[in-house]
Amino acid sequence: MTVTPAHLRALASRAEALTTEVRALCDSAPDGSPERDPLVAARHAADWLARGAEDLQRAAQDLAGLQSRPCGMPWSVCPEHGNTLASRAGISTCRVCRRTWSYDRPGQPCQEPVTWKVIDRAGTETRMCNGHVLGARAAAAGATFIRLDEAPAQP
């Protein structure tokens, strides 16, 4: 399983909801009642849950930052159509959508954001953008393709 920022944010949200529920339960015991003393430990646990939720949110931000790094493949592609670029006189054009770039895009490392983790049959992991994954799907038989920004399954 690949952990995504969405997974971590969903866990943080659940921890925040549980924190709120525990605190509400603790606050429902009347002042001076015998239940108040044992609930001190429950309130302490709610404080730990709140800190855990903050840590999960921070981890989601850090992971999103890592995943927002550029693809970095040694050549650039059309982000929508993949390896469909033609370049002439320093101008690159996608042969499918006709989008143009005012530089030799295929001659530059890819700066598109990483959106996929590709694991080949040997277990080698490569992170790449949408455009590069199009070519990888055609060329890498038996590879596993994992979208990094997928929403987590709901429990």
Secondary structure, DSSP 8 states (H G I E B T S, - for coil): ----HHHHHHHHHHHHHHHHHHHHHHHHS-TT-TTTTTHHHHHHHHHHHHHHHHHHHHHHHHHHHHHTSB---SS--BTTTBS-EEEETTEEEETTT--EESS-GGGS---SB--EEEE-TT--EEEE-HHHHHHHHHH-TT-EEEETT------
